[in-house]
Each structure stands twice: as structure tokens, then as C-alpha cells.
Amino acid sequence: MIEEFYKKINGNYEEAISRMKNDERIIKFLKFFLMDESYKQLEQAIDNGSCDDAFRGAHTLKGVCKNMAFTELSLVVERITEELRAKEFEKAKTTFPKVSEEYKKVIEEINKIV
């Protein structure tokens, strides 16, 4: 079940299982991911035009995604994080829809299993 989840989101199950040791722990952290506020912070900051707040949200989300081995989402969040770090806010605004798409895909798949 969890391995299939990682396939659906283009994540890395082997990396996740090596870090978290078993599927039960992965499920525990998937539930935590649902409560994480960093995506909301990023979204609100993009809407409000705050590059600094957007960077903080993106940077936090990047770390969470990397720890969870959400490869596809992690890559696009890493891209927006670097755009925001460089103060390229307009560029980051064009990247955000892809972040949102990948994030929503991950949330949808998590909701199917928790």
C-alpha cells in the first residue's frame, strides 16, 4: 500500500523506508504532513506578494518533502525555494502552480490511505 503510494506520487519508497524503518512509521508521518502549515504559508505569501514569507514557507516545505522522500514534489519546491532565495518573485509566481499541482496530488493520495 505505501510502496504503491510512493509510485503514484513519483516518490522514493526505498529512501523513505530506509529513513523511517517501516510502513507504520511512514503512515504516522504522512498524517503529520497533512497538518503541516508550510504550504499554506507559501500560498498566502504568494497571494500577498511577500517574497520573504514565501521563502520561509517554501524552505520549510522543501525540508519536509525531502525527509518524506516525495521526490517529484521536492524537486519543484526546491526550484521555487531557490527562485525566492534569489528574490525572483515573479518567476516564483509562475512556478507556484506546479508546486500546487504536485502538492495537491500528494495530499489526495495521502487521504486515500490514512
Phi, psi and omega per residue, in radians:
M1 nan -0.893 -3.116
I2 -1.223 -0.692 3.108
E3 -1.068 -0.704 3.102
E4 -1.123 -0.689 3.064
F5 -0.971 -0.837 -3.120
Y6 -1.116 -0.611 3.079
K7 -1.125 -0.757 -3.096
K8 -1.120 -0.570 -3.103
I9 -1.738 0.138 -3.078
N10 0.986 0.827 3.078
G11 -1.801 -3.015 -3.089
N12 -2.137 1.631 -3.110
Y13 -1.059 -0.731 -3.106
E14 -1.048 -0.718 3.107
E15 -1.152 -0.758 -3.134
A16 -1.104 -0.788 -3.094
I17 -1.222 -0.564 3.095
S18 -1.193 -0.542 -3.133
R19 -1.433 -0.739 -3.001
M20 -1.796 -0.155 2.970
K21 1.371 -0.540 3.116
N22 -2.736 2.855 -3.092
D23 -1.115 -0.580 -3.132
E24 -1.090 -0.721 3.103
R25 -1.197 -0.656 3.095
I26 -1.057 -0.789 3.127
I27 -1.045 -0.727 3.096
K28 -0.992 -0.790 -3.111
F29 -1.327 -0.455 3.017
L30 -1.114 -0.676 3.090
K31 -1.127 -0.699 3.074
F32 -1.095 -0.681 -3.139
F33 -1.042 -0.659 3.117
L34 -1.074 -0.466 -3.116
M35 -1.634 -0.161 -3.092
D36 -1.127 2.367 -3.070
E37 -1.699 -0.017 -3.017
S38 -1.140 -0.630 3.094
Y39 -1.128 -0.751 3.120
K40 -1.082 -0.695 3.104
Q41 -1.084 -0.778 3.120
L42 -1.081 -0.841 -3.115
E43 -1.050 -0.827 3.140
Q44 -1.107 -0.711 -3.131
A45 -1.172 -0.670 3.065
I46 -1.078 -0.807 3.129
D47 -1.088 -0.638 -3.095
N48 -1.531 -0.117 3.130
G49 1.354 0.432 -3.113
S50 -1.767 1.771 -3.122
C51 -1.100 -0.754 -3.098
D52 -1.124 -0.789 3.115
D53 -1.170 -0.664 3.102
A54 -1.089 -0.736 3.112
F55 -1.049 -0.799 -3.135
R56 -1.056 -0.774 3.119
G57 -1.115 -0.796 -3.126
A58 -1.133 -0.746 -3.116
H59 -1.108 -0.745 3.100
T60 -1.126 -0.803 3.138
L61 -1.065 -0.679 3.116
K62 -1.025 -0.806 -3.135
G63 -1.100 -0.754 3.125
V64 -1.086 -0.797 -3.119
C65 -1.108 -0.711 3.110
K66 -1.139 -0.753 3.120
N67 -1.097 -0.590 -3.138
M68 -1.511 -0.085 -3.124
A69 1.089 0.671 3.030
F70 -1.505 1.347 -2.945
T71 -0.944 -0.955 -3.073
E72 -1.080 -0.850 3.111
L73 -1.108 -0.728 -3.137
S74 -1.017 -0.725 -3.117
L75 -1.102 -0.784 -3.115
V76 -1.281 -0.574 3.073
V77 -1.214 -0.635 3.072
E78 -1.080 -0.712 3.129
R79 -1.088 -0.833 -3.129
I80 -1.174 -0.595 3.097
T81 -1.054 -0.788 -3.133
E82 -1.200 -0.612 3.066
E83 -1.110 -0.743 3.127
L84 -1.234 -0.629 3.083
R85 -1.051 -0.656 3.138
A86 -1.460 0.079 -3.138
K87 1.104 0.505 3.088
E88 -1.624 1.191 -3.009
F89 -1.106 -0.727 -3.134
E90 -1.096 -0.699 3.092
K91 -1.130 -0.742 3.130
A92 -1.089 -0.644 3.114
K93 -1.105 -0.553 3.102
T94 -1.381 -0.385 3.089
T95 -1.430 -0.511 -3.034
F96 -0.959 -0.712 3.127
P97 -1.004 -0.604 3.093
K98 -1.221 -0.686 3.060
V99 -1.033 -0.836 -3.114
S100 -1.063 -0.766 3.129
E101 -1.052 -0.848 -3.128
E102 -1.178 -0.699 3.128
Y103 -1.069 -0.824 -3.118
K104 -1.131 -0.591 3.075
K105 -1.112 -0.775 3.136
V106 -1.115 -0.797 3.132
I107 -1.059 -0.760 3.130
E108 -1.041 -0.775 -3.133
E109 -1.235 -0.625 3.078
I110 -1.085 -0.786 -3.116
N111 -1.069 -0.385 3.107
K112 -1.313 -0.354 -3.023
I113 -2.064 -0.187 -3.126
V114 -1.859 nan nan
